[in-house]
Amino acid sequence: MKLSFLAIALSLLALAAAQPSQAQNAFTPDQVKYGPAPPFIPAGAQLAVLEGNPMADSGDYTIRLKMPDGYKIPPHTHPLRENVTVLSGTLKVGMGDKWDDSKLMSFKAGSFAYLDPTMHHYAGASGETVIQIHGQAPVKFNYINPADDPSMKK
């Protein structure tokens, strides 16, 4: 009995070792690697890609955005639905074409929201804030006021 268990265990170990390595599909917080955010969002945030390619023509993606206290993203829309979970800090979100502090709603850690393509919205961080966003690629920001698009500023 002990010998057959050992044989099965060694066979499973050999099979696992022979498998080609795959992309990481599970992360602990210390394994999430942040880098600079793309130029189409304001400087100061950091981005981590957990799944997929958010800039691909299609496909699933999951990203995290780490924002410093006071960080702001001007009014914009997205061509596809955006699903947002607040992991830490407080995300401030307002609806409309112009930034208006009086319209900001606070979403603390554990909150979830989805924003359909037609929703004109803006967002900011109160305290260092980390959000996780998942959806369908490509990720695009359509700024209501084109002058707010940081990728157009040189």
N, C-alpha and C positions, 0 to 999 in steps of 0.2 A: 504494500500500500504506500509506504513512504517513498519507495523507489519510483512508482508511477507518478506520484505527485511531483517529485523532483524532476522527472522527465518532462512532464507537462509544463512546469514552471520554466525550465530551461528552454523548451521549444517556444513558448510565448515570448520570452526575453529575446531569443534569437530573431523571431519574427519582427518584434518591435524595433530591434536594432537595424534590421534590413530595410525598413521602410524609409523612403526618402523624407528628408526634413521638409516640413510645411511651414507656411506663415504662422505666426503666433495667433492663436484664436482665443486666448484668455489672458487677462492682465490683472496683476495686483497693482495698487496705486503707485508703488515705487518703480514699476516697469513701464509706466506711461511716459513716453519721451516727447517732450514739447520742443518746438522750434518756432521760428518767426512765423507770424500769421501772414497770409497772402496779401499782396499790395492793394487788393480791392476792399479791405477793411482798414480802419484807422490804425496807425502804428501804436504799439504798446501792448498789444495782446499777444499771446502765444497759442499755437495750435498743435494738437496731436491727432494723427490719423490712426484710428483703432482698427478700422475695417474698410476695405474697398479703396476706391480712388474717387474722392469727391469732385475731381476735375474731369473725370471720364465722360464720355458721351451718354452713358447709361450705367445702371448697376446700383446696388446698395452701397451705402457708406455710413460710417459712424465716426464722428470727430469730437474732440473736446476743445473748448476755447477757454483759456485762462485769461481773465481780465483784471487789471489793477483797479483799485478803488478810484471812483470818479470817471472811469472809462465810458465813452459814449459812441454809439453807432447811430448816425443820422437816419432820418426817415427813409425807408426803402421797402421794396417788395422782393419776392423770389418767384421764379417761374414755376417752381414745384413746391409742394408742401414741405414745411420745416417742422420737425418734431423736436421739442426742446425739454430737457430735464435739468433742473438746477441741482448740482451736486454739492456746492458749498457757496457761502456768501449769500447775497441777495441780488437777484436780477430785477431791474426796474424796466417795465415795458409800457409804452404808450401807443395809442392808435391815432393815426392822422398823418397829414402831409407836412406838418411843422412841429418841431420840438416844443412841447408844452409841459413843464414840470407838474402843473396841476392835474394833468391827465395820467401821470405815471402810476402804475400799479406795482406793488412789491410781491415778488415771488421768492420765498426763502427755500433753503435746501429741502429737497424732496418734492418740490413743485414740478408740474408737467404742463406743457401747453403745446398745441399744434397750431400753426399759422398757415392758412391756405394762401395760394398765390395772389388773390385779390386784396389781401389785408395789408394796408399801408401801416407800417409800424416802425418804432425806434426803440432802442434799448440802451441801458447803462448798467454799471455795476456799483453797488454799495458795499464797500469792503472788497477785498480780493474775492472774486467770484469765478467759479468754474461751472460751465454748462456742458452738457453732452447733447449733440445734435445728430439725429439720424434721419435718413430719407433716401431719395433717389437722386443720383447724379444727373447732371452736373450742378454743383453749388454755384449760384450766381446771385449777385446783389444788383438790383436795379434801383438806384437812388432816385428819389422823387425830384430832388434838385440836383442836376448833373454836376454842379459845382461842389457838392459834398463828396463826390467819388474820389477817394484818395489816390487811386491809380491814375487819375488824370492830372494830378498836381505834380509839378517838377521843380 
